[in-house]
Amino acid sequence: MREKYLLRCPGCGRSFPDRYTLNCPSGCDTLLRTVYAERRLTPRSLPGIFRYKDWLPIEGHLRVDAGPVSYESEHLARELGLLHLTITFSGYWPERGAGMETCSFKELEAQPTALRLREKGAGGVIQVSSAGNTGRAFCQVSGLTGAPVVVVVPTAAAGRLWTTVPAENVCLITVDGDYSDSIAFGREVCSLPGIVPEGGAKNVARRDGMGTVMLDGTLSAGRLPDYYFQAVGSGTGGIAAWEAAERLVADGRFGPRLPELHLSQNLPFVPMVRAWEAGRRTIVAEDMPDAEAAIARVYADVLTNCHPPWGIRGGVRDAFLASGGRMYAVANEDARGAGRIFAETEEIDLDPAAAVAVASLARAMEEGLIDPGKHILLNVTGGGYQRVAEDLDRYPVDPFLRVAAGTTLDGDLRDDIEAWLAEQEVAAYA
């Protein structure tokens, strides 16, 4: 293989070069996977996530020193009765060397995605739909690199869109609805020439970026974990962990077995938990009873995705079948309590989604679902908001447009976005 990597379809087995490709050219309903020429993990002397450049679908790197930071826990491990707990923290925690200034592991997705589009996408402006954290990460990368981005979020999440550097090339569109409504309008926006969909779970840069959590945690511990804990909305982080673990097994130096996936969702919105417990390949309406009301009641609303990549070939269900493990439905009060325990023991505040993961780990111990003597990797997907507020300036991203749920792209809306696009082209050649 002359290229650094190829894309491979797990359905038909076909391999092909990357052109910011999101779907199998043969039409298979699968998640494409990257196959790298380099089979052994060799960290590079590069900043942040680009330490793992050999297993990222990019050629260059960004001058952004933000990546996952792993360490062996003493205090939380003692509190929970665990002997080998590795915490991989993605957020802002200067004392630990964690420099994700948006306080979310979504920066692991945004950085390689922006670079992959530049290298493989033949131009175009990326569009991303988000419940808040992903959008903030893409705005931050836009501010750092100047790359334009169209971000669509629910109106209620607009306050989460801020950066620590001015981001002047962001088209923020708010939708009076939930995350699914934002995804729907994002598809409308992608009908415009020059707009490229980010791709969600189908974006290999996003998954391999998140997979660096498994790489970093494994290198820190010197071996693959026995158990991997994370809270999930789409479940893409669980898929990424599985894919990265398979590469580490193939490397041969970190152990022969895949870690069990222990993934959690926030009650009362737990469609993947219900589908898993029922043994269903697809998520059905009964897995999301009164979805709108359920979404409104969760503590961690970034975990609410009505269309996760559950049954698709290479999706969350396949990851569970390959690695084992289980899913947890975590109540709000348990998540809040776990967040307080983490802040007391580890001395940093958590994103609500990360608190859900900590709560699931505590329950696994209480119910005897894991062996406390085995090696555990806890993916803390966000935190450090209080430190960022103390240390750094924050710049709110102002909405460019606000639309109602179910809006189609026509008339003045189309004209406004096209005018914004034209301004980006003028800026690029200025």
Secondary structure as GFF3:
##gff-version 3
##sequence-region A 1 430
A	DSSP	beta_strand	5	8	.	.	.	ID=ss1
A	DSSP	beta_strand	15	16	.	.	.	ID=ss2
A	DSSP	beta_strand	33	36	.	.	.	ID=ss3
A	DSSP	three_ten_helix	48	55	.	.	.	ID=ss4
A	DSSP	beta_strand	69	72	.	.	.	ID=ss5
A	DSSP	alpha_helix	75	80	.	.	.	ID=ss6
A	DSSP	beta_strand	84	89	.	.	.	ID=ss7
A	DSSP	beta_strand	92	93	.	.	.	ID=ss8
A	DSSP	three_ten_helix	94	96	.	.	.	ID=ss9
A	DSSP	beta_strand	98	99	.	.	.	ID=ss10
A	DSSP	alpha_helix	107	120	.	.	.	ID=ss11
A	DSSP	beta_strand	125	129	.	.	.	ID=ss12
A	DSSP	alpha_helix	133	145	.	.	.	ID=ss13
A	DSSP	beta_strand	149	154	.	.	.	ID=ss14
A	DSSP	three_ten_helix	155	160	.	.	.	ID=ss15
A	DSSP	beta_strand	162	163	.	.	.	ID=ss16
A	DSSP	beta_strand	170	176	.	.	.	ID=ss17
A	DSSP	alpha_helix	179	189	.	.	.	ID=ss18
A	DSSP	beta_strand	195	197	.	.	.	ID=ss19
A	DSSP	three_ten_helix	200	202	.	.	.	ID=ss20
A	DSSP	alpha_helix	204	210	.	.	.	ID=ss21
A	DSSP	alpha_helix	212	221	.	.	.	ID=ss22
A	DSSP	beta_strand	227	231	.	.	.	ID=ss23
A	DSSP	alpha_helix	236	251	.	.	.	ID=ss24
A	DSSP	beta_strand	260	266	.	.	.	ID=ss25
A	DSSP	alpha_helix	271	278	.	.	.	ID=ss26
A	DSSP	three_ten_helix	285	287	.	.	.	ID=ss27
A	DSSP	alpha_helix	291	297	.	.	.	ID=ss28
A	DSSP	three_ten_helix	301	303	.	.	.	ID=ss29
A	DSSP	alpha_helix	316	323	.	.	.	ID=ss30
A	DSSP	beta_strand	325	330	.	.	.	ID=ss31
A	DSSP	alpha_helix	332	346	.	.	.	ID=ss32
A	DSSP	alpha_helix	352	366	.	.	.	ID=ss33
A	DSSP	beta_strand	375	380	.	.	.	ID=ss34
A	DSSP	alpha_helix	385	391	.	.	.	ID=ss35
A	DSSP	beta_strand	395	396	.	.	.	ID=ss36
A	DSSP	beta_strand	401	404	.	.	.	ID=ss37
A	DSSP	alpha_helix	411	429	.	.	.	ID=ss38
###
